[in-house]
Amino acid sequence: MTRLNPAEQIEQSYDEAMVAIADYLTREQDAAATIDRLIRILDRDSLRDAITEVLVDARVHPRPRSDAPKVDQ
């Protein structure tokens, strides 16, 4: 199995959460089961690690802001 990079892990968890909500909206699950499913998705160590890695990377390698003045070199 291929290991997902942090952004892909976050995206996969988002997709899983959207499926859980869609299942609730189509009445395939009740509210309590949906909340339990969402908590299981959000409570994964791998998701927390991926979010932390993305945040640390953004802090260490900040992207230029679009409203920042351009510097000629």
CORJO-V292108 format. One record per residue. N is the residue number from 0. RES is the residue in one small letter. PHI is phi in degrees with one decimal (NA if undefined). OMEGA is omega in whole degrees, 0 to 359 (none if undefined). Layout:
# CORJO-V292108
n->N res->RES phi->PHI omega->OMEGA
n->N res->RES phi->PHI omega->OMEGA
This chain:
# CORJO-V292108
n->0 res->m phi->NA omega->180
n->1 res->t phi->-79.1 omega->178
n->2 res->r phi->-79.8 omega->180
n->3 res->l phi->-81.6 omega->175
n->4 res->n phi->-74.8 omega->185
n->5 res->p phi->-55.1 omega->180
n->6 res->a phi->-63.8 omega->178
n->7 res->e phi->-67.9 omega->177
n->8 res->q phi->-63.4 omega->179
n->9 res->i phi->-64.5 omega->180
n->10 res->e phi->-62.6 omega->179
n->11 res->q phi->-63.8 omega->178
n->12 res->s phi->-65.1 omega->176
n->13 res->y phi->-60.6 omega->179
n->14 res->d phi->-60.7 omega->179
n->15 res->e phi->-63.1 omega->178
n->16 res->a phi->-66.7 omega->178
n->17 res->m phi->-64.7 omega->177
n->18 res->v phi->-65.6 omega->179
n->19 res->a phi->-61.7 omega->179
n->20 res->i phi->-67.9 omega->178
n->21 res->a phi->-63.2 omega->177
n->22 res->d phi->-61.3 omega->178
n->23 res->y phi->-65.4 omega->183
n->24 res->l phi->-66.3 omega->177
n->25 res->t phi->-91.4 omega->176
n->26 res->r phi->64.7 omega->176
n->27 res->e phi->-82.9 omega->178
n->28 res->q phi->-139.5 omega->175
n->29 res->d phi->-86.8 omega->185
n->30 res->a phi->-61.7 omega->182
n->31 res->a phi->-63.0 omega->179
n->32 res->a phi->-66.1 omega->179
n->33 res->t phi->-65.8 omega->179
n->34 res->i phi->-62.6 omega->178
n->35 res->d phi->-59.2 omega->180
n->36 res->r phi->-64.7 omega->179
n->37 res->l phi->-64.1 omega->178
n->38 res->i phi->-62.9 omega->178
n->39 res->r phi->-61.6 omega->179
n->40 res->i phi->-65.5 omega->184
n->41 res->l phi->-76.2 omega->186
n->42 res->d phi->-93.0 omega->180
n->43 res->r phi->-79.6 omega->176
n->44 res->d phi->-59.9 omega->182
n->45 res->s phi->-63.1 omega->178
n->46 res->l phi->-69.1 omega->178
n->47 res->r phi->-60.4 omega->179
n->48 res->d phi->-62.7 omega->180
n->49 res->a phi->-64.7 omega->179
n->50 res->i phi->-63.1 omega->178
n->51 res->t phi->-60.4 omega->181
n->52 res->e phi->-63.7 omega->179
n->53 res->v phi->-65.0 omega->180
n->54 res->l phi->-66.1 omega->179
n->55 res->v phi->-65.7 omega->179
n->56 res->d phi->-61.5 omega->179
n->57 res->a phi->-66.0 omega->179
n->58 res->r phi->-73.5 omega->182
n->59 res->v phi->-77.2 omega->182
n->60 res->h phi->-122.8 omega->183
n->61 res->p phi->-63.9 omega->177
n->62 res->r phi->-87.4 omega->179
n->63 res->p phi->-64.2 omega->179
n->64 res->r phi->-76.6 omega->182
n->65 res->s phi->-69.6 omega->180
n->66 res->d phi->-92.7 omega->179
n->67 res->a phi->-74.8 omega->178
n->68 res->p phi->-64.3 omega->180
n->69 res->k phi->-79.7 omega->181
n->70 res->v phi->-105.1 omega->177
n->71 res->d phi->-80.2 omega->179
n->72 res->q phi->-119.0 omega->none
